Amino acid sequence: MSPTAPSPFTLAGRAARMNPSVIREILKVTERPGILSLAGGLPAPESFPIDAMREATARVLADTPREALQYAASEGFAPLREWVAAHLGRQGMTVSPGQVLITTGSQQGLDLVAKILVDAGAPVAVETPTYLGALQAFSPFEPLFHSVASDDHGPLPDAIRAVPHDAPGCRFLYVLPNFQNPTGRLMPEERRQAVVAAAQAARLPLVEDNPYGDLWFDAPPPAPLAARWPEGTIYLGSFSKVLAPGLRLGYLVAPPALYPKLLQAKQAADLHTPGFNQRVVHEVIKNGFLDQHVPTVQARYRAQRDAMAQALARHLPAGSEWQAPSGGMFFWARLPAGCNARALLPAAVEAGVAYVPGEAFYAHGGDPRTIRLSFVTLSVAEIEQAVATLGAVLRHHLQEDLQPPAP
């Protein structure tokens, strides 16, 4: 078939709002030999519990092979839903298994939320900056994004109170309180209380996304927002960061009044999350495996975080700004004046290092000097080399920029 042949298909209007992920496009570049990638938010493969997965797979195939390979309930594997409810209960939430929907990754949860809550032209509030994947999931449903002013502790309560309330009312505020992607920031207890109070006063529902909360280095995060306003919050969680992302296993916790519509959207999307994967994961975690496994991941990432902080201090030029995160997978940095992160990316890749320009994480365009750096997929030695290379690229650019024009 000729690629230039005219297509008889007519695209829906929403298709025009679907754009490729900047991160995914950069990841294609990082597949080149010799590229050290600080770009993708990929868990360290060395952290994957391969032996535990192998043993669990064998047990599932030995004990319940036909059930595991058959169609399954749209809500999810009942014992896994019960485990999620109990797990969240230990974090201060009161959750019934009947509120838990197992999703094909937490990314699907974002899609389902948008399908049942967002109309064309309806406002949706997001942090500044926010997770690029959420913007991608929401955009096809044609919301009007409202960027809520934020600082190093998350969205500002006064900015939440200022979210427009005229019809159509804002459908929800999407927020990542724990080691946010992209900034790595953690919302402290006092700010959580203030955010929930402001959202309640504005009758602005919350969508709380928590893929990184278990990856703390110094102290566990405060209780979730959903523990403070359960009837006004949809909560998203994931097994990708603590087990393996290739399983595509996440979960959604919804207020009972909202759950049936989310379930219907799930049924229409894919009938159910792979039952085999659910049974394997439950077999791995049901007897407390994560209590031993997660601390090993935390220790690994803590050492990589420290290496990144030291390398940035050694190699980035004067005028660069960053803060070391207390958990998660990312540093958020601001380059010196005169640097444009997107424009400099080709030179960085040519030198052997990749990152994600920060502009992609803003709903309405953002600071061109910002970059997101992931520190968990490279070794300590590779982190040093990658940051040294990035620093050299930046210093070369700044020196060129300071040169007087040729006569």
LOMAR-387895 format. One record per residue (C-alpha): residue in three letters; x, y, z. Coordinates in steps of 0.001 Angstrom, whole numbers, padded with zeros to 6 digits, always signed. Each point is the difference from the previous one (the first is absolute). Layout:
<pts>
ALAXYZ;...
</pts>
This chain:
<pts>
MET+000000+000000+000000;SER+001397+003345-001001;PRO+000530+002334+002977;THR-001084+002883-002233;ALA-003316-001560-001011;PRO-003013+002117+001071;SER-001701-001288+003143;PRO-003747-000645+000025;PHE-000061+000539+003781;THR-001204+003213+001630;LEU+001575+000720+003372;ALA-002108+001042+002956;GLY+000589+003495+001234;ARG+001527-001327+003215;ALA+002750-001730-001982;ALA+001501+003396-000749;ARG+000496+000484+003730;MET+002049-003197+000291;ASN+003705+000728-000185;PRO+003043-002231+000404;SER+001636-000037+003403;VAL+003115+002148-000015;ILE+001539-002483+002425;ARG-000782-003005-002208;GLU+001509+001751-003000;ILE+003153+000777+001980;LEU+000175-003624+001169;LYS+000288-001078-003631;VAL+003110+002166-000252;THR+001467-001523+003156;GLU-000020-003430-001622;ARG+003019+001084-002007;PRO+003239-001611+001190;GLY+001980+002134+002410;ILE-002840+002248+001220;LEU-000287+000415+003770;SER-003652+000737+000669;LEU-001181+002255+002802;ALA-003294+000292-001890;GLY-002396-002881+000554;GLY-001779-000577+003302;LEU+000836-003702-000164;PRO+000523-002039+003178;ALA+003385-001652+000361;PRO-000157-003457-001645;GLU+002336-001262+002713;SER-002840+000594+002480;PHE-002415-002398-001716;PRO-000732-003046+002221;ILE+000629-002528-002749;ASP+000334-003083+002201;ALA-003165+000807+001935;MET-001869+000542-003258;ARG+001268-003266-001439;GLU-001082-001956+003072;ALA-003398+001710+000151;THR-000629-000670-003673;ALA+000750-003686+000514;ARG-002387-000201+002971;VAL-002823+001745-001867;LEU+000400-002302-002984;ALA+000119-003029+002282;ASP-002891+000923+002300;THR-002489+002007-002104;PRO+001123-000197-003651;ARG-003442+000034-001609;GLU-001294+002805+002192;ALA+003126+002066-000622;LEU-000252-000365-003777;GLN-003765+000609-000231;TYR-001951+003256-000255;ALA-000373+001611+003417;ALA-002120+002498+001909;SER+000212+003593-001189;GLU+000456+001235+003577;GLY+003169-002050+000404;PHE+001198-003091+001866;ALA-001856+000077+003320;PRO+002955-000975+002262;LEU+002138+002703-001616;ARG-002726+002611+000554;GLU-000169-001088+003633;TRP+003779+000364+000294;VAL-000135+003531-001437;ALA-002742+001021+002435;ALA+001990-001333+002961;HIS+003226+001608-001247;LEU-001653+003412-000297;GLY-001600-000480+003396;ARG+003478-000073+001526;GLN+000586+003428-001588;GLY-003015+001547+001691;MET-002657-000559-002653;THR-003283-001799+000616;VAL-000589-002065-003135;SER-002364-002840-000805;PRO+001170-002539-002602;GLY-003196+000958-001833;GLN+001541+003430-000655;VAL+003148-001453-001627;LEU+000207-000340-003782;ILE+003088-001775-001360;THR+001241+001871-003069;THR+002435-000702-002812;GLY+002596+002275+001537;SER-000951+003153+001867;GLN+000176+001780-003358;GLN-003252-001741-000906;GLY-001486+001408+003173;LEU+000644+003512-001312;ASP-001734-000874-003264;LEU-003030-001457+001781;VAL-000306+003044+002259;ALA+000080+002322-002997;LYS-002592-002076-001868;ILE-002615+000268+002719;LEU+000730+003511+001331;VAL+001224+002227-002842;ASP-002202+001633-002611;ALA+001256+002169-002844;GLY+000622+003470+001355;ALA-000120-001050+003658;PRO+002794+001369+002203;VAL+002517-002445+001485;ALA+002527+001305+002529;VAL+003598-001243+000093;GLU+003127+000848+001951;THR+002748+002161-001485;PRO+001833-001945-001353;THR-001782-003364-000184;TYR+000373-003556-001302;LEU+000185-000043-003797;GLY-001859-003327-000225;ALA-003013+001517+001765;LEU-000125+002871-002484;GLN+000089-002598-002783;ALA-002790-002054+001582;PHE-002278+002979+000598;SER+000602+001974-003217;PRO-002076-002117-002452;PHE-003104+000802+002058;GLU+000531+003705-000730;PRO+000245+001527+003468;LEU+001015+003565+000676;PHE+003103-000447+002145;HIS+000344+002346+002963;SER+003565+000123+001329;VAL+000009+000394+003787;ALA+002957+002020+001274;SER+002350-002230+002008;ASP+003165+000259+002053;ASP+002500-002508+001385;HIS-002741-001497+002220;GLY-002657-000426-002685;PRO-003071+001971-001095;LEU-000690+003209+001903;PRO-003279-000018+001971;ASP-000841+003554-001055;ALA+000436-001044-003636;ILE-002374-002924+000555;ARG-002611+002356+001406;ALA+000430+002133-003129;VAL-000835-002838-002415;PRO-002976+001139-002134;HIS-003369-001204+001261;ASP-002217+001384-002759;ALA-001878-002563-002070;PRO+001271-002347-001133;GLY+001621-000526+003392;CYS+003546-001333+000324;ARG-000215-003783-000024;PHE+002972-000765+002234;LEU+003508+000938+001090;TYR+002619-002562-001009;VAL+002799-000169+002551;LEU+003056-002154+000834;PRO+000861+000627+003671;ASN+002897-002486+000263;PHE+003308+000625-001819;GLN-001807+001541-002923;ASN+000823-000721-003608;PRO+001733+002159-001215;THR+001176+002131+002942;GLY+000617-002654+002656;ARG-001706+002233+002579;LEU-001771-001391+003060;MET-003134+001668+001371;PRO+000471+000363+003777;GLU-002707-000607+002583;GLU-000985+003632+000500;ARG-000385+000575-003750;ARG-002077-003175-000372;GLN-002422+001239+002602;ALA-000202+003395-001698;VAL-000442-001470-003494;VAL-002848-002247+001123;ALA-001668+002838+001912;ALA+000222+002277-003048;ALA-001321-002708-002315;GLN-002896-000775+002335;ALA-000900+003674+000294;ALA+000034+000308-003786;ARG-001835-003313-000465;LEU+002868-000965-002298;PRO+000498-003797-000107;LEU+003520-001420+000097;VAL+001706-002637-002117;GLU+002987-001141+002071;ASP+002686-001905-001887;ASN+002556-001868+002114;PRO+002403-002162-002017;TYR+003093+000995+002008;GLY-001160+000105+003628;ASP+001788-003204+001037;LEU+003337+001278-001325;TRP+000845+002240+002970;PHE+003597+000401+001164;ASP-000176+001862+003307;ALA-003509-000420+001442;PRO-003333-001288-001318;PRO-002345+002628-001461;PRO-002961+001352+001977;ALA-003411-001625-000379;PRO-001600+000283-003443;LEU-002419+002782-000922;ALA-002591-002740-000495;ALA+000203-000832+003703;ARG-001154+003547+000775;TRP-002796+000310-002575;PRO-000946-003515-001175;GLU-003333+000985-001525;GLY+001661+002720-002091;THR+003149-001802-001168;ILE+000853-002621-002617;TYR+003276-001713+000919;LEU+002368-001661-002481;GLY+002772-002457+000869;SER+002419-002241-001862;PHE+002097-003147+000300;SER+002347+001197-002747;LYS+002521+001786+002224;VAL+000221-002631+002750;LEU-000166-003175-002112;ALA+000246+000343-003781;PRO-001594+002374-002527;GLY-000274-002685-002680;LEU-002871-001589+001911;ARG-002122+003135-000638;LEU-001795-000314+003311;GLY-001519+002896+001907;TYR-003118+000766+001982;LEU-002590+002671+000547;VAL-001992+000710+003154;ALA-003231+001935-000533;PRO-002853+001249+002183;PRO-002845-002539-000183;ALA-002286+002348-001953;LEU+002590+000347-002770;TYR+001261-003585-000168;PRO-002710-001476-002304;LYS+000710+002470-002800;LEU+003740-000587+000221;LEU-000663-003736-000159;GLN-002140+000458-003107;ALA+002769+002039-001635;LYS+002473-002748+000882;GLN-002234-002683-001527;ALA-000265+001989-003222;ALA+003758+000568-000136;ASP+001403-003516+000451;LEU-002494-002191+001911;HIS+002526-000572+002782;THR+003652+000318+000946;PRO+001895-003241-000812;GLY-001091-002514+002612;PHE+003212-001991-000254;ASN+002084+003055+000928;GLN-002295+000775+002915;ARG+000268-003503+001421;VAL+003785-000048-000353;VAL+000379+003347+001761;HIS-002340-001055+002795;GLU+001965-003213+000418;VAL+003200+002054+000353;ILE-001271+002582+002471;LYS-002636-001817+002069;ASN+002360-001092+002800;GLY+001860+003272+000546;PHE+002609-000142-002774;LEU-000074+003761-000526;ASP+001014+000595+003617;GLN+003387-001535-000837;HIS+000249+001008-003652;VAL-000869+003705+000049;PRO+002773+000951+002491;THR+002576-001447-002405;VAL-001375+002214-002781;GLN+000002+003006+002315;ALA+003636-000602+000951;ARG+001053-000309-003621;TYR-001812+003153-001060;ARG+001243+001942+003023;ALA+003600-000695-001000;GLN-000734+001059-003566;ARG-001762+003160+001243;ASP+003075+000898+002049;ALA+002285-000643-002973;MET-002141+002236-002213;ALA-000013+002834+002562;GLN+003778-000158+000327;ALA+000508-000141-003766;LEU-002295+002983-000620;ALA+001915+002018+002594;ARG+003311-000896-001664;HIS-000877+000420-003657;LEU-002918+002330-000710;PRO+001015+003591-000774;ALA-000611+002913+002345;GLY-003561+001211-000075;SER-001489-003515-000084;GLU-002631-000803+002630;TRP-001361-003271+001414;GLN-001089-001703+003191;ALA+000706-003604+000966;PRO-003306-001919+000315;SER-000804-001971+003145;GLY-001403-002886-002059;GLY-001124-001065-003429;MET+002006-000041-003214;PHE+000562+003577-001190;PHE+001999+003184+000372;TRP-001496+003212-001372;ALA+002636+002516-000990;ARG+000070+003513-001441;LEU+002855+000853-002313;PRO+001837+003330+000015;ALA-001301+003030-001856;GLY+000656-000323-003707;CYS-000781-003736-000120;ASN-002986-001498-001797;ALA-000356-003646+000988;ARG-001852-001076-003135;ALA+002417+001770-002334;LEU+003009-001514+001787;LEU-001297-003582-000030;PRO+001447-000944-003430;ALA+003458+001167+001094;ALA-000315-001992+003236;VAL-001042-003147-001883;GLU+002865+000474-002425;ALA+002343+000149+003000;GLY-001550-003177+001437;VAL-002600+001037+002597;ALA-003791+000478-000133;TYR-002500+001774+002266;VAL-003594+001236-000230;PRO-000581+003734-000588;GLY-002273+001332+002712;GLU-002339+001907-002329;ALA-001882-003230-000761;PHE-001360-000189+003551;TYR-001964+003248-000107;ALA-003605+000195-001161;HIS+000550+003436-001520;GLY+003704+000110-000761;GLY+002634+000446+002631;ASP+003499+001047+000911;PRO+002307-000926-002923;ARG+002959-000226+002384;THR-001410-002958+001974;ILE+000963-003659-000430;ARG-001039-003285+001598;LEU+002759-002440+000870;SER-000685-003628+000959;PHE+002680-001565+002166;VAL-001125-003606+000563;THR+000958-001840-003195;LEU+003704+000887-000044;SER+002729-001233+002300;VAL+001771+002435+002302;ALA+002950+000106-002406;GLU-002292+000583-002979;ILE-001804+002806+001836;GLU+003329+001730+000534;GLN+000896-000383-003666;ALA-003420+001127-001250;VAL-000118+003129+002152;ALA+003598+000858-000848;THR-000884-000243-003690;LEU-003118+002134+000478;GLY+002017+002597+001890;ALA+002572+000146-002778;VAL-002741+000544-002603;LEU-001499+002831+002054;ARG+003315+001709+000649;HIS+000915-000217-003682;HIS-003334+001566-000934;LEU+000366+002778+002547;GLN+003541+000779-001149;GLU-001159+000146-003601;ASP-002920+002162+000997;LEU+002346+002455+001695;GLN+002303+000301-002982;PRO-000275+003335-001849;PRO-001371-000280-003548;ALA+002538-000513-002759;PRO+000971+003214-001838;
</pts>
